[in-house]
Amino acid sequence: MDMKTRSRTSSETSITVELQNRTVSCLPPSYGQLVTILSIDGGGIRGIIPGTILAFLESQLQELDGEEARLVDYFDVISGTSTGGLIAAMLTAQDKDVEDGSHNRPLFAANEIVPFYLKHSPKIFPQSRGIYGWGKTMVRLVRGPKYNGKYLQDLIEGFLGDTKLTQTLTNVVIPCFDIKKLQPVIFSSYRAENNRAIDAKLSDICISTSAAPTYFPAHRFTNEDNEGNKHEFNLIDGGITANNPTLCAIAEVTKQIMKKNPEMGDISSLDFTRFLVISIGTGSIRNQEKYDAKMASKWGLMCWIIENGSTPILECYNEAIHDMVDYQSSVVFQALRSEKNYLRIDDDTLKGDLGSVDISTEKNMEGLVEVGEALLKKRVSRVNLENGHYQPISENVTNEEALKRFAKALSEERKLRQSRSPKLEI
């Protein structure tokens, strides 16, 4: 994969800290007041939407702390599912080819995510043309997944190489589902420190969490456990487990607090005033009301799998999962008087092709960029489970304004940690 080499100025070079034999880009929560979490939903090509949001957030951090600032410098955990897992890896994997030899810079800046999708999506999701092309797609769906996944696999392996989970620049949490064991598998940097089987190659993890049923083939790989035995994984899309991985990330942090991991300092597992969480969705078609009971009552197996170019069963599962996670997260933060520490950004007004996970036409991708840009101007909203729609919160605050506030809090937290840290080489 072609990537430009990034030079580093000495005045803006980030502090590198060796913790538990890892090279990381930020000091742990024990040096500060907060634990910071970034979560990114699954959604295929709709990853363009969070890509747009993240570029804005990083630009605000750069205004505060200099152009070399990267998201990985500010978050203790970056979690992602499916396309969100891929973005998490892009933001946290080390760039080992920088000119000055420093290894605490990520492969991608946030403003490179959308160009990455625009360039590679047409080859990841090649489009069928006309009636003949649609017929070939139907044959493939009967015989196997819609896409063979080879381009995506080669692409991911190309830029991630042999980088392992414990080699990321901050903690990463990526859910998958083991189809052989019929149970979730959470690839967590925290777990990988003591469980070698979980310390898999990032490329294998990303290919696995993106293996959406009917779209891409399942992914099988092996990794050695602590005793040197081969541990086999047979994995599919993390969206089956948690399309919105926010609670997965919070749970992993909470477990470390309960274990009294010294990196967590004196943070209490129920003190959500010390948690700062940004959760970004990939949009939904909920308001389009594509299906109804009259229609679904006539569906057989094939219609649930493929109907009018969509996969209703997956759409239902994914919508339910990320809505419930948002609802539960909102309630917990409100109950613990920490509502302002939780920001969810999502859009439930997608229509037509914009709601697809794999339509990679130039028009549709440009439309998704526009959705992301428009979402920044919309008011901060919460899902109302009584009517299923996002509703603006009482404060008249846009997502853009909220991200600026969170950027300021992240910047202040980083500076506090640096001021409290032992003397380090810069």
ZISUL-V379829 format. One record per run of one state. SS is the DSSP state (helix for helix, strand for strand, loop for the rest). FROM is the first residue (numbers start at 0). LEN is the number of residues. If there is no record, write none. Layout:
BEGIN
SS_FROM_LEN, SS_FROM_LEN
END
This chain:
BEGIN
loop_0_9, helix_9_3, loop_12_4, strand_16_3, loop_19_2, strand_21_3, loop_24_4, helix_28_3, loop_31_3, strand_34_6, loop_40_3, helix_43_22, loop_65_5, helix_70_3, loop_73_3, strand_76_4, loop_80_2, helix_82_10, loop_92_1, strand_93_1, loop_94_11, strand_105_1, loop_106_3, helix_109_15, loop_124_5, helix_129_14, loop_143_6, helix_149_11, loop_160_3, strand_163_1, helix_164_3, loop_167_3, strand_170_8, loop_178_4, strand_182_6, helix_188_4, loop_192_8, strand_200_1, helix_201_8, loop_209_9, strand_218_6, loop_224_5, strand_229_7, loop_236_2, helix_238_4, loop_242_3, helix_245_13, loop_258_3, helix_261_3, loop_264_7, helix_271_3, strand_274_6, loop_280_5, helix_285_3, loop_288_4, helix_292_4, loop_296_4, helix_300_5, loop_305_1, strand_306_1, loop_307_2, strand_309_1, loop_310_1, helix_311_24, loop_335_3, helix_338_3, strand_341_4, loop_345_6, helix_351_4, loop_355_6, helix_361_16, loop_377_1, strand_378_1, loop_379_1, strand_380_4, loop_384_4, strand_388_4, loop_392_5, strand_397_1, helix_398_22, loop_420_6
END
